[in-house]
Structures are given as structure tokens and as C-alpha cells.
Amino acid sequence: MKMSHDVHHRTATVDGLEVFYREAGDPKSPALVLLHGFPTSSHMFRNLIPALSDRYRVIAPDYIGFGQSAMPAPGEFPYTFEALTDTVSGLLDHVGVGPFAMYVHDYGAPVGWRLALEDPERVTAIVTQNGNAYTEGFVRSFWDGLFAYAQAPGPETEGPVRGVLTAQVTRWQYVNGVPDPTLVSPDNWVHDQALLDRPGNDEIQLKLFRDYPANVDLYPSVQQYFRDSQVPLLAVWGRNDEIFGPDGARAFRRDLPDAEIHMIESGHFALESHLEEIAHRMRDFLSRGFLAGVAA
């Protein structure tokens, strides 16, 4: 007998490109979409998926250029956040997802916000784990160089941001701010770095860095969406993250006064050290009837 916590590893063709996704749970259950950050993939959700799939149909895609999805050359795919979103949207349509809740992390936030703006009624609830919608959350020591590069790409500005693609920084993203780094498996940064080091992937990531200001430009529209919809939102935030700091979590209450905000004693990839706490808070939050078919 197939159990609901079995995780399936699938691919689908969307606009001629192979998109990899992980899926678990009863297809008739309410849908929960997990949107990963940089520099990882749906791999970051490998442990969260079975913790939620007894109640939900959980789907976690890899963006184009990430994980096991197709990685066309930059000349063959635009590599903007809009383009990444279009592919995710196409995948959700392909696999028959209607209304859904979403978990957004890092790059997953601008993808998720675009999905919500595309069809506000489709998104039933949001869980954000260090996924920003306000400029207050940007930690300048990390972001100043990236925004300088995006504003004026060139040899002088490109050099520093290429450092973000190195094994040292990939490891730092996982262990920085984690009180007990031994809880974080080295498999994470080894896996992510192997994908970053694929020939041509550096140019893909640089294109996305150059496009990142478009996400900030979208924030006023996202915040208006929050005010208009009052979508239920849970922020489970690694308070020690030096990429998206805790002010980014607190800012959600400006437009969503009922937002639930929980600071976790962890860093950027809080799932690696605090899986049980995050899963517990998600199950409690989502069980209140925010998803179609779930009793309040």
C-alpha cells in the first residue's frame, strides 16, 4: 500500500523544458506549494514534505537552472524572476493544482509574490521563512554589493558578487547564526555547490542577481495585495539570518495586522536545525481552515 508520506520525484514538460518536482500526499488533499531559495532547490524540503503530506498534497518544484530541472543556456532562457514564476505557474496548471497555500523562502518569495499577484484568489495562505516583502529585512553587509552589481554590472562590481557562488559562502549560508552547527548536515552545501559549479551556471546566477532589483520594485504591489486580501500569513523566521534579518518578518504586520510572527533561534536555512518547530507551527497554522477542504 502506498502511504501518504511517500515522496515522489517527478518531471513535467512546461513550455518545452523539463521541470523537476517533489510531490507527496493525496492528490485530493488541499495543495501546499513549497518554493525554495538560493542556491538550493526542492532538496531543502526533503524532510518537511513527509512531515506535512499526511494532510496536504505537497508540491516542491525546482526552478529552471536549479536542482534537477532543465538548465538551458542564458541565451535560450531569460533567467528573470518573472520567467522562473511563469514556469512554476505552468507546472501548477499542468499537475492540476487549484487553490493552494505556499511556503516561500529567499528566492521563493519573489516567485510566490508573483503567483499571488497573478491570481490573488488562488493563494489561500502564506508561510514565509526568511522570505522578504519589505526593504527593512535586507542586511546591508550582504546586499550592498549585489545591488551595486545590479545597478552597474562590470568587472569591478562582478568580482565581489562572484564570491557568493563559492563553497565558502554556500557553507556560510547554512551554518551562520545556527547555535549548534552540528545539527546541519554538510550534505546540504556539498549538494548545492555541485549544482552551482556546473559549467555555465555562474552566468545564470549572475543574470538573476542583475534582475533582483525588479523584485524590490514589485514590493509596493505586493504590500497592496496584502492590504486588499488580508491573506493569512505565518512568518517563521531565523532571527540570526544575516541575509534577511528579523525586521523583514516584523514588517508584515504593517499590512497584515493579524500576521503570526515567530522568531526561531537559527539562521537562513532554519529548516535544517528547527524542522520540528517549523512543521509544528505550519500544521497548527494551516489547520485553521485556510485551505479548501480543511475544517477550521
ZADREN-168331 format. One record per atom (N, C-alpha, C, O): x, z, y. Coordinates in steps of 0.001 Angstrom, whole numbers, plus 524288, in hexadecimal, padded with zeros to 5 digits. Layout:
ZADREN-168331
XZY;...
//
This chain:
ZADREN-168331
80351800007FB4E;800008000080000;8037380000804E2;80744802E980530;802127FCB6808B0;804EC7FC9180DA2;803228010F8111A;7FE7C8019C81231;806CF8043E812D3;8058C8089F81633;805D7806DF81BE1;808A98033281D2D;802E78098781F43;802AA807ED824B5;807D68089D82782;808BA8063882B95;80B5680BF082552;8104380CC08280B;81465808C082674;818C2808E982877;8131A8051F822DA;816C2800F18218A;817AF7FD9F82667;813FC7FC0E8290B;81CA27FC918278D;81E007F96682C1E;81F707F3EC82A41;822E27F33D826F9;81CC47F01882C63;81DC87EAA882B06;8212D7E82882F42;820977E949833E5;824B27E4C882D94;828477E2188311E;826E67DC55830F2;827D67D9B582D07;824AE7DA5E8352F;8224D7D52F8352A;8248B7D1C683981;827137D3AA83D21;8238B7CCBF83908;824B17C91E83D4C;81FE77C5B383E31;81CE47C4A383A98;81F477C409842FE;81B1C7C06884474;81D6A7BC698482E;821127BD9784B12;81B4C7B7BA8481E;81D167B3AA84BAF;819A77B3B58508A;814E97B2F985039;81C1F7B4938550B;819597B4C085A0B;81C027B0D485DAF;820A57B15685EDC;819207AD0385F68;81B4D7A8ED862D0;8203E7A6968607E;824077A58A86345;8202A7A5CB85B66;824857A348858C2;829227A6CC8578D;82D167A4F285589;828BA7ABE0858BD;82D047AF87857E1;82B717B3A9853E6;826FA7B571853D4;82F217B5288509C;82E207B93184CBE;82E787BE8E84F58;8327A7BFEF8519D;82A427C18884EFF;82A0D7C6CD85138;8299A7CAB184CB5;825FF7CA6B8498A;82D487CE4284C7D;82D587D24D84878;82A337D6FB84A66;82A5F7D85A84F01;8274C7D970846C1;824887DE3384833;823E57E1AC8436F;823B47DFD383F00;823937E6B684471;822707EA9B84075;81CB57EC0C840F9;81AA67EC838454A;81A2A7ECC183C81;814977EDEF83C9F;813417F1BA8383D;8153D7F13D833E3;80FF27F56F83962;80E217F9308357A;808A97FAF1836EF;806F17FA5D83B63;805F27FD1D83309;800B57FF25833F2;7FC7A7FB5083260;7FD807F6C383135;7F7CA7FD3E83262;7F3347FA24830F8;7F2147F63A83555;7F1867F7CA839D8;7F1B97F12983415;7F0927ED4A8382D;7EB7E7EE5583B0E;7EABB7EC5083F5A;7E7F87F176838C7;7E3057F2B383B58;7E36F7F77B83EE6;7DFC27F8B6841BE;7E7DE7FA2783EBD;7E8917FEC78420C;7E9B47FD28847AA;7EB3D7F8B28489B;7E8FC800B084B67;7EA597FF88850D4;7F0197FDF68514B;7F3748001584E94;7F12A7FA4B854B2;7F66C7F82085527;7F9C47FB3C85901;7F7F77FCE985D22;7FEAA7FBEE8577F;8029E7FE7685ABD;807697FAEF85AC9;809AF7F9DD856AF;808F27F92385F5F;80D4F7F58685FFB;811FB7F87786231;8118C7FB1786633;8166E7F80485F95;81B327FABF86128;81EFC7F6C586378;820737F300860DE;8208F7F79C86857;823C87F3E286B3A;829237F64286C62;829987FA1386F45;82D137F3F786A1D;832557F63E86A1D;8354E7F55C86F2C;833B37F25087287;839A57F81486FA2;83CFD7F7A787434;841F37F49487325;842887F21D86F0F;845817F4C6876E7;84AB87F2748768F;84E857F6B5874C3;84DFB7FB3387665;8524F7F56E8717B;8538E7F05686F32;851B27EFED86995;8542B7ED5386663;84D697F27286860;84BD07F306862F8;847857EF2686187;847617EAC98638B;8440C7F0C085E0E;8400A7ED5D85BD6;83BE47F0DF8596F;83BD37F59385A71;838787EEAA8564E;8349D7F1E585395;8372A7F5D484FEC;834967F96684DFE;83C2B7F52D84EFB;83F227F8F884BD8;83E907FE7A84E07;83EAB8024384B10;83DF67FEFC8532B;83D9C8043585582;838A48070A853C5;8383F80BCC85454;834DF80425851AC;82FE7806768500D;82F718072384A23;82B3D8086284828;833B68065484759;83383806568419F;8316780B7B83F73;82EF180B8283B52;8325180FCD84228;8306A814DE84052;82B2A8165B842B8;828288194384058;82A0C814658475E;825118159D849EB;8208D812C284747;81C44814E6846DC;8217180E0D84586;81D2E80AEF84347;81A7D80DC083EC3;815B580E4383ED6;81D6780F9B83ACF;81AAC8124A83683;818448177E8380F;814E08197F8354C;819FB819BB83C77;817AB81EA483E44;8126381DDD840D3;80F96821A6841CD;810FA818F8841F0;80C13817DA844AD;8086E81438841A5;803D3813C5842F3;80A76811A683DA4;8077B80D6F83B36;8032380F4483798;8003580C0D8358B;802A78146F836C2;7FE1A81640833C7;7F922815C883703;7F4DB81571834D8;7F9AB815C283C3F;7F5148157383FAE;7F4998103B84279;7F04F80EB184403;7F8F580D8084325;7F8FF808ED84687;7FB798043D843D4;7FEA8804C684044;7F9EE7FFB78459C;7FCBA7FAF28443E;801317FA7D84829;800527F96B84CC4;805E67FB4A84654;80A6D7FB84849CD;80D757F6678496B;80EC17F49C84526;80E8E7F41884DEA;8116D7EF2B84E2D;815EA7EFCE8520B;8151E7F16F8567F;81AA47EE828504B;81F4C7EEFF85397;822607E9E98535F;825137E8EC84F85;8220A7E6AB85769;824D87E1AC85764;82A6B7E23085973;82BBF7E5DC85C41;82D9E7DE60857F3;832B17DD8A85A74;831FF7D93485E81;82FBB7D52485D49;833E17D9FC8633D;833A17D5DB8672C;8372C7D15086596;83ABF7D1F08626F;8361E7CCCE867CE;8399B7C8598670C;83F0A7C9D086926;83F8C7CBC986D81;8430E7C8D0865FD;848627CA3986779;849FB7CF9E865B6;84E6E7D13986691;8466A7D27686341;847747D7D08617A;846317D84385BA9;843037D55485990;848BF7DBFA85925;8477C7DD48853C9;847AA7D89885035;84B657D59085044;843887D80484D0B;843477D3DA8492D;840257CF2484B0C;83F587CB7084816;83E5F7CF4184FEE;83B967CAB7851FC;83F5C7C65185349;8441C7C71085363;83D2E7C1C085445;840667BD36855A7;843AC7BE5C85A84;842277C16985DE8;848347BBD185ABD;84BB97BC7785F2C;84D627B71886127;851ED7B59C860A3;849AB7B42786370;84B317AF0B86590;84F167AFA186A0A;84F597B3B586C94;852117AB8A86AF4;855DB7AB9486F3B;853007ABFA87471;84E817AA55874E0;8559F7AE2E87873;853047AEC687D84;850C57A9B887FB7;84CF07A9DE8829E;853127A54287E64;850F67A0518803E;84BF379EAE87D87;8494279B1887F44;84AB27A1658792A;8461C79FFF87613;8419D7A3DC876B1;83D527A2EE874BA;842927A82387961;83E8F7AC2A87A3E;83FDB7AECF87F62;844717AFC888076;83BEC7B003882A1;83D267B1E0887EF;83F8B7B75288841;8424A7B87088C0A;83EA27BABD8847A;840A27C02088490;83F707C2E8889B9;842E87C4CD88C76;83A7A7C30C88AE0;838687C66488F00;834C97CA5788C60;8332E7C998887E8;833877CE7D88F25;82FE47D24D88CF1;82A737CFF888C5F;8277C7D18A888ED;829227CC4688FB3;8242C7C98988F2B;8240D7C67E88A0C;8201C7C6848874A;8285C7C3E1888C8;8289F7C0D0883FB;828807C44E87F2B;825F27C2FD87B50;82B3A7C8C087F54;82B087CC6C87AF2;8256E7CE4387A0E;823A27CEAC8759D;822B77CF5C87E58;81D4A7D12F87DF9;819C27CD0287BB2;816607CE2E8787D;81A827C82C87D50;8173D7C3EF87B4E;817A87C3968755E;813C87C2A0872B0;81C617C45F87357;81D1F7C40C86DAF;81A7D7C8A286AF3;818037C7F0866E2;81B017CD5386D27;818667D1E086AD6;812807D12386AFE;80FD07D2478672C;810787CF4086F5F;80AE37CE4C86FD3;809107CA5386BC3;804F07CAEF8695E;80C347C64386B0A;80AE87C25786720;80AE97C48C861A4;807A67C31A85E6B;80E997C8168608D;80EC47CA9085B6C;809E57CDE085A84;8078A7CDA685654;808627D0F485E6E;803C67D44A85DD3;7FEE77D10985CD2;7FB997D284859A8;7FE727CCA285F7C;7FA077C92D85E79;7FA5F7C6EE858F4;7F6717C68A85636;7FF0E7C5788575F;7FFDE7C30C85241;7FE4E7C6AA84DCE;7FC137C4ED849EB;7FF7A7CBBC84E5E;7FE577CF6C84A1B;7F90B7D21284AC8;7F7B37D59A847CE;7F6057D06084EB1;7F0AA7D22D84F38;7EFFD7D78B85194;7EC5E7DA618502D;7F36A7D8F785521;7F2E57DDFE857CD;7EF2D7DD5E85C65;7EFE07D9E985FAA;7EB317E0C285CA3;7E7A77E0DF8611B;7E9627E515864E4;7EDBC7E4CD866EC;7E61D7E8FF865EA;7E7CA7ED668692D;7EC3D7F06286688;7EC687F0D0861BF;7EFD07F26C869AF;7F4307F54A8676C;7F6317F96486B3B;7F5C17F8D586FFC;7F8637FD7E86905;7FB998012486C07;8013B7FF5E86B7F;802907FC89867D7;8048D8010486F20;80A017FF5C86EC7;80DB8803C887023;80C958073E87346;812328037886D9B;816A7806EC86EA0;81AC7803828712C;81C5E7FF8E86EF0;81C87804FB875D2;82070801DC87891;825578051A87979;82518809AE87AEA;829C78029B87897;82ECD8052387974;832698014C87C31;833197FCE887A5B;834BA802E48808F;838C57FFBE8831E;836B07FA368841F;832E67F9A488706;839077F61C881D3;837267F0C988298;8317D7F02D880DA;82EC27ECAF882B6;82FBE7F37687D60;82A557F32F87B9C;826777F42787FF7;822067F25487FB5;8281B7F70D8840B;8248D7F81E88860;823237F32488B5D;81E7D7F20B88BF0;826E37F01388D4A;8254D7EB508900C;822577E77088C9D;81F0C7E48288E89;823807E76B88788;820687E41E88405;81AD97E640883A7;817117E3508841C;81A5E7EB58882D5;815377EDC088266;8120A7ED4D8875D;80D597EC448872A;814957EE1588BE2;811A37EDAE890CD;80F747E82E89176;80B0E7E78A8934C;812747E43988FFF;8107B7DEE489074;80BE27DDF088CC1;8081E7DB4E88E2C;80C337E0128880D;807CB7DF9088479;802E77E209886D7;7FEA17DFDE8866F;8038B7E68B88949;7FF147E94088BA0;7FCE17E63C89046;7F8207E5EC890E9;800467E40789381;7FE687E10C897FB;7FBBA7DC038963F;7F8217DA1C898CF;7FD867D9EB891E7;7FB337D52688FC2;7F59D7D61988DFE;7F23D7D2BD88EAE;7F49B7DAB188BB6;7EF5B7DBEB889BB;7EE9F7E1D7889E8;7EF467E475885ED;7ED467E3FE88E7B;7ED047E9B388F0F;7E9517EC5B88B3A;7EA557F0C288995;7E51C7E9CE889CB;7E1437EC3688656;7E3497ECB4880BA;7E1297EFAF87D9C;7E7587E9CC87F80;7E9477E9B787A1A;7EC897EE8A878D7;7ECD67F02187450;7EEF67F0DE87CC5;7F2767F55387BE2;7EF4C7FA5C87C48;7ED327FB9D8806B;7EEFB7FD3387800;7EBAA801D4877C6;7EE80806D487941;7EC0780A9287AFC;7F3AB806F78789B;7F6B380B9D879DF;7FC7280A21879EC;7FE0A8064F87779;7FF8D80D3687CC3;8052980C2B87D4A;808398111587C0B;807088155487DF4;80C2E81069878CF;8102D8147187812;8153A8122C87A39;816FE80E0C8787C;8178B814D987DFE;81C77813098802B;820BE816FD87F14;8205081B9888064;824E28150F87CA3;8296E8185D87B8C;82E08815F287E6C;830808124387C8F;82F1D8181C88302;8334C8162288651;8328A8104C88765;8362180D21886F5;82DAF80F0F888D4;82C4B809C988A75;829FF80A0988FE7;825C580C35890A2;82CAF807DD893BC;82B7C808B08993B;8274C8051189B68;826AC8009F899B0;8246D8072289F48;820FC803EA8A27B;8219A8054D8A841;81E828039E8AB87;825A0808658A978;8269580A518AECF;82C7580A4F8AFCA;82F8B80B428AC3A;82DF58093D8B499;83389808FD8B5CA;8362680E568B59C;83AEC80EAD8B51E;83313812808B601;8356E817B48B5F3;83881818D98B0FB;83C1D81C068B104;83715816488ACBF;839AA817808A7D3;83F05815218A721;841D5816A48A389;8408B811748AA72;8459380EE08A9AE;84A138128E8AB04;84A54814A88AF54;84D988134E8A74D;8524B8166B8A83C;8566C812C08AA80;8582B80F1E8A7E0;857F3813B38AF52;85B1780FE68B239;8605B80ED48AFAD;8624B80A6F8AFED;862B4812C18AD3B;867D2811E68AADC;8679D80DA78A6AC;86B8880B108A5A8;8631480CF18A441;8627D808CD8A063;860A9803B68A2DE;862817FF838A16D;85D0D8040E8A697;85A4F7FF648A86A;85CD37FC9E8AD07;85BF37F7F08ADB3;85FE17FF438B034;861F07FCBE8B4E1;864FE7F7CD8B394;864657F3CC8B62B;868427F81C8AF91;86B677F38E8AE1A;8681A7EF1A8AC0C;869307EA8A8AD1B;864117F06F8A91B;860BD7EC608A6EA;85DB17E9928AB37;85D347E4C98AB23;85BA77EC908AEF6;858BF7EA0C8B32B;85C637E6E38B6BA;85AD37E2DE8B8DB;861337E8B68B759;864F57E5AE8BA6E;8660E7E0758B7D1;8667E7DC728BA6E;8667D7E0878B2A7;8675F7DBB38AFC3;862A47D81E8B024;8633C7D3698B0EC;85DF77DA488AF9A;8593E7D7188AFE2;858A47D4928B53D;856BE7D02D8B5AB;85A407D75A8B94F;859BF7D5568BEA2;85DDE7D1358BFD6;85CD47CD758C2A9;8628C7D1EB8BDAC;866D47CE4F8BEE1;86A287CD758B9FF;86E747CF938B99E;868387CA618B643;86B437C9778B17C;8706F7C6C98B2B6;870B07C32E8B5E2;874797C8978B02C;879A67C6628B101;87DAD7C9948AE1A;87C657CDAB8ABEA;882887C7CA8AE0A;886947CA858AB0E;8873D7D03E8AC93;8882C7D38A8A933;886C47D1728B197;887A37D6D98B34F;883457DA798B17C;884457DEF48B00E;87E837D8948B189;87A1E7DBEF8AFF8;879087DBA98AA17;876C87DF478A7DC;87AA37D7608A79C;879857D6C48A20B;87CDE7DA5089EA8;87B147DC5789AAF;881C17DB0B8A044;885547DE3689D24;883307E39889BD3;8831A7E51589741;881727E69389FC5;87F6D7EBD089E9C;87AA47EBCD89B09;87A307EF39897B0;877187E81689BA3;872667E8378985D;8738F7E682892C6;870BB7E7F488F2A;877B37E37189208;8793A7E22388CB0;87ABF7E70C889A8;87A747E72A884DC;87C627EB1E88C84;87D987F003889E7;878EC7F25488720;8798C7F53488352;8742F7F11C888FE;86F6B7F31D8868E;86EB37F0D888114;86BCA7F2FE87DE9;871567EC8887FFA;870CE7E9F087AEE;874E27EBBA876FB;875207E997872AD;8780F7EF8A87850;87C447F142874E8;87A747F58C8712A;876857F82787214;87D657F63486CF8;87C287FA2E86911;87C387FFA986B6A;87917802FD869E8;87FC08009786F11;8801D805C28717D;87B148072C87450;8792D80B8F873D1;878E78037F87747;8742B8049787A3D;86F6C804B2876A3;86BD0807BF87783;86F5E80171872A1;86B068019F86EF0;86AC2806FC86C56;8668C8093E86BD3;86F3A808FF86AB5;86F5780E4286869;86D9D8125386C6A;86AA7815E586B23;86F74811CB8713E;86E198157A8756F;86834815B587633;8660E819EA87716;8659481143875E1;85FEC81144876A8;85D2B814AD872A0;8591B816FB873C4;85F548150186DFF;85CE081815869DD;85E2C81DE186A1E;85ACE8212086902;862F181F3F86B8A;8648A824C186B13;864968279F8703C;8647C82C6D8704B;864BD824CC8749E;864F48277C879A2;85FFC82AA387A8F;85BA78289F87A04;860A582F8A87BF2;85C2D832E587D21;8599F835598786C;855BD83821878FA;85BB883463873BC;85985836AA86EFA;85C7683BB986DCB;8612883B8786CC7;859DE8403B86DE5;85C938452D86D10;85F9F8456B867EB;863D0847C4867B2;85D8A84304863D3;86034842F185EC7;860D783D4685D0E;85D7683B3785A52;8652483AAF85E9F;865D28352485D4A;8662D8341B85771;8659882FA2855C6;8671E8381E8544B;867618373584EAA;8620D835BF84C68;861B483405847EF;85DF08366C84F74;858C1834C684DB3;8580482EDB84E24;8545082CB484BF4;85B8582C3E850F3;85AFC826A8851EE;85E8B823A584E43;8634E8245084E66;85C4B8205E84B02;85F5E81D6C84732;862A881938849DC;860A88165984D28;8679B818D18487F;86ADD8149684A99;868E880F3384907;86A5880B4A84B6E;8659A80EFB844F5;86374809EB84360;860BB8073B847F2;860918026E84833;85E9A80A4F84B8B;85BC18081184FF2;85F3A8049F8534E;85E0A8000885419;8637A806C585547;866A8803A7858D9;869D77FF89855F6;86B1C7FB7E8583B;86B278007485109;86DD17FC6B84DFF;86A2D7F7BA84D3D;86BC57F33C84DD8;8654B7F8DB84BEA;861607F4BE84B36;8608A7F1BA85046;860BF7ECEC8504F;85F997F48885489;85E8D7F1EF85984;863397EEC085B57;8629B7EA6485D45;867DF7F0EB85ABA;86C827EE2D85CA0;86D817E92E8598C;86F357E54385BC1;86C757E94D85483;86D217E48F8515C;869AE7E0268536B;86B467DB9D8536A;864FF7E1778552B;861807DD868574E;863427DBC985CBC;862F07D72A85E05;865187DF6F85FE4;867237DDFE8650D;86BDF7DA708649F;86CAD7D707867EA;86F007DB3A86091;873E67D85685FFD;873307D2F085D95;8770B7D02A85CD3;86E687D15E85C5D;86D8E7CC1385A5F;86F347C82185E88;86E327C8F18632A;871B67C3E585CEF;873617BFFA860CC;86ED27BE2086426;86AC87BC7686224;86F887BE7286940;86B937BCAE86CEE;867C77C0DA86EB1;864F37C00E8727F;867A37C55186C00;863D57C94386D81;8652F7CBBC872C1;861B67CD8387590;86A3A7CBDC87417;86BAC7CE1D87924;8692C7CB1587D99;867677CD6F88166;868FE7C5E887D36;866A17C2C98815D;860C07C3BA881AA;85E787C397885E5;85E537C4AC87D30;858C07C5F287D23;857C87CB0888010;854417CB5988351;85AE77CEFD87EE9;85A2B7D40C88178;85B4B7D3B488751;858A87D63988A74;85F2B7D09D888C5;860587D00088E51;85BD57CD5C89132;85AAC7CEB5895AA;8594F7C99C88EA6;854BD7C7198911B;850637CB0E89201;84DD77CB0189614;84F8B7CE7988E30;84B817D27788ED8;84D097D66B8930E;849AE7D845895F6;852077D7B689367;853C07DB29897AE;852817D8A889CEF;850AC7DB478A087;8537F7D39A89D5D;8527F7D0F78A25C;84CAD7D0CA8A39E;84B2A7D08E8A82D;849717D0E689F97;843C87D0AF8A066;8416B7D6108A15A;83CDE7D6718A2DA;8446B7DA3C8A082;8420A7DF708A0A5;83F557E0B98A5D1;83B427E3468A5B0;841567DF1E8AA56;83E847E05D8AF31;838E37DE6C8AF3E;835A77E0988B210;8379F7DA638AC31;832327D88D8ABF2;82EA07DCCF8A9D3;829FD7DCEF8AB18;830BB7E0498A69D;82D977E49D8A49D;82C4C7E87E8A8F1;827EC7EA768A941;830157E98E8AC38;82F397ED248B096;82B537EABF8B46F;828087ED7F8B69B;82BB57E5AF8B541;827FF7E3048B8B7;822677E3818B6B7;81EAA7E3398B9B9;821E57E43D8B19A;81CB87E4A88AF31;81A5A7EA1D8AFC0;815A87EAD18AEF7;81D967EDF68B11B;81BBB7F3628B127;816DD7F4428B480;813577F7078B2BF;816777F2138B932;811A77F3028BC3A;80CBD7F1378B951;808B27F3CE8B992;80D137ECD98B697;8088D7EB038B397;8076A7EE958AEF8;802E47EF918ADAA;80B927F0838AC81;80AE47F41A8A821;808587F9278AA03;804C57FB2F8A784;80A2E7FB228AE62;80803800018B077;802527FF498B21D;7FF2D802E08B18D;800FB7FAAF8B423;7FB817F99C8B56C;7F83A7F96A8B074;7F3C87FB3D8B05C;7FA777F7308AC59;7F7C47F72F8A742;7F6BC7FCC08A569;7F2807FDEC8A374;7FA988002F8A608;7F9C1805A28A48D;7F544808068A7B2;7F1DB80A9D8A582;7F54B807278ACCA;7F1408097A8B01E;7EBD7807678AEBB;7E80580A528AE9F;7EB948025F8ADAE;7E6867FFF78AC8F;7E478801748A72C;7DFCD8026C8A68D;7E7E0801A68A351;7E6338026489DE8;7E5F48081489C46;7E2C780991898FC;7E96780B5089EA4;7EA16810BE89CD7;7EAED810DF896EB;7E8C68142E8942B;7EE1280D3C8950F;7EF4D80CE688F86;7F1C18120888DB1;7F52E814158905F;7F01F8142A8893A;7F295818F288745;7F86B818098864F;7F9EC8142A883E2;7FBAE81BA088839;8015181AED887BA;803EF820008862C;802DD824248885F;8075881F9B88262;80AAC823E3880A2;8104B822588819E;8120C81E4287FC8;8132A8259688484;818C6824D188538;81BA9828E988200;81B2E82D97882FC;81EA28272287E31;8221382A9187B2A;8279B828CD87C87;8295F824B287AC0;82A4982BE087FA4;82EDB82A028828D;833AF82D368813E;833A78320288194;837D882A7A87FBD;83CE682D1187F25;83EE582EB08847F;8409F82B678878E;83EA9833BA885A1;83FDF8358F88AEC;84594834B288C75;846D78349B89119;8490E8340F88894;84EA283384889BD;8506A82DD8889F4;8551882CC788A35;84CC082A3D889DB;84DFE824AE88A14;850978236888F51;84E84824B289375;85526820DE88F15;857D381F4A893DE;8570F8197E89503;85A2B81714897C6;852E781752892DA;851398120389434;84C028124E89710;84B838107A89B7C;848278149B89481;8430C8159C896E7;8423781B8789701;840E081DE78930B;8430781DD489B8A;842D08237A89C0F;83D438259689C38;839878229089C6D;83CAD82AC089C21;8378782D3989BC2;833EC82C2D8A05F;82F2B82CA289FD3;8361082AC88A4E7;832A38297D8A94F;82F34824CA8A80E;82AEE8243F8AA30;83115821698A49A;82DF281CEF8A309;8291E81E8D8A00B;8250E81C028A06C;82986822C589D0F;824F8824BC89A27;8211E8275F89DD7;81C688267689D87;8232182A9E8A14F;81FA982D858A4D9;81C9C829E08A86D;8184482B218AA11;81EE7825588A9A1;81C6B821C68AD5D;8173C81F998AB61;813F781DFE8AE85;8166C81F828A642;8117E81D5A8A443;80CCA820518A656;8089481E128A6F0;80D76825588A770;808FE828768A941;80737826E78AEBB;802EF828568B062;80A66824098B17E;808CF8223B8B6AC;803F381EC98B642;8006381F298B977;803D981B708B248;7FF7D817D18B1A3;7FBFD8192E8AD12;7F790817548ACC7;7FDE781C658A982;7FAE281E2B8A4FC;7FB09824238A4E1;7FE27826698A203;7F7B7826AF8A7F8;7F7F582C678A869;7F75C82F418A336;7F943833A28A2A3;7F4C282CD789F70;7F3EE82F5989A63;7F82A82E0E8966D;7F7B782F85891DE;7FC3C82B5D89812;8007B82A0889471;802CF82EFA89213;80388832E4894C5;803F782EC188D0C;8067B8331B88A57;80C598321688A42;80E1C82E0388869;80F4A835C088C3D;814EE8350488CB8;817B68396C889E3;816D983E0388B07;81B04838028863B;81DF983BD08832E;823BF83A5A88361;8253B83611881C8;826EE83DD68854E;82C8D83D0E8855E;82EE183EF788035;82DB98434187E5F;8322683BB287DF9;8349D83CD9878F7;83A6B83D9E879D9;83CD983ABA87CD3;83C9D841788774B;84226842B687810;8457C83ECD87507;847D18400D87103;8459F83A078771A;84873835D387480;84A02831CC87895;8498A832B887D47;84BE182D46876B4;84DA18292B87A31;84A4682453879DE;84585824A187934;84CD881FC987A5A;84A1F81ACA87AD2;847158196C875E4;84295817C287635;8497C81A1B87160;846F7818DF86C64;8450C81DEA869DC;8471081F93865D3;8412B8204A86C44;83F688257A86A9D;83D208258A8651E;83CFD829A68629F;83B578211186331;83933820F085DE4;83D3F82282859D0;83BE282495855B2;8422E8218885AF3;84639822A18570E;847038287785635;8488082A18851EF;8460F82B9485A24;846DC8313C8599C;841C18344C85982;841B0838C8857C6;83D71831F285B5A;83887834D585BE9;833E7831B1859CD;82FBA8319385C2D;834AE82F3385565;8308A82C0C85304;82B9D82F3C85211;8275782D8D8537F;82C25833CD84FAD;8278A836D784E35;8246B83883852F9;81F9E8384D852EA;8271783A2B8571B;8244983BD485BCD;821638374585E48;81CD9837CD85FC6;823FE832C985EB9;8217E82E4486125;81CE782C6785DDB;818BC82B4285FF5;81D9F82C16858B9;8196382A5E85553;814C182E19855AA;8104282C66855D1;815D88332A855CA;811A38370185632;80E9E8365A85B43;809CF8367185B3E;81164835B385F9D;80EBA83521864A7;80BA783000864DB;8077282FC78672B;80DBC82BF086275;80AE9826FF86256;805E88277185F22;801C682598860C0;80650829E485A9D;801AD82A698574D;7FD7582D9585A13;7F8D682C48859C8;7FF08831AF85CBB;7FB47834DC85F9B;7F8CF831B686408;7F40D831CC864BF;7FBFE82EFF866EE;7FA2D82BF386B6A;7F68782788869B1;7F24B826DE86BDF;7F82F82489865CB;7F52F81FF886436;7F0368215F8613A;7EC9881E39860E7;7F00D8260F85F11;7EB798279985BEF;7E6C0828FC85F50;7E28B82A1385D42;7E76D828F286478;7E31B82A8F867DC;7DF3D826408691C;7DC19826BE86CB7;7DF78822028661B;7DB9481DEF866D1;7DD2F8199886A69;7D9DB8169D86C30;7E2468191E86B92;7E408814FC86F0C;7E42E80FB786C48;7E42C80B9B86EC8;7E45080FE486718;7E47480B0D86421;7DF1F80A01861CD;7DC7980D9986004;7DD8E8051C861D3;7D87E803AC85F84;7D84E8055F859E1;7DBEE80462856E2;7D40F807EE85870;7D3678099085305;7D57A80EEE851D4;7D504810C584D69;7D7CD81189855BD;7D9D1816C5854DF;7D63381A948578F;7D53781A0F85C3C;7D43581E5D854BE;7D0A68223485712;7D38C825C285AC9;7D7FD82747859C2;7D1128271585F14;7D38282A94862D9;7D3D0830148609F;7D5C2833A086339;
//
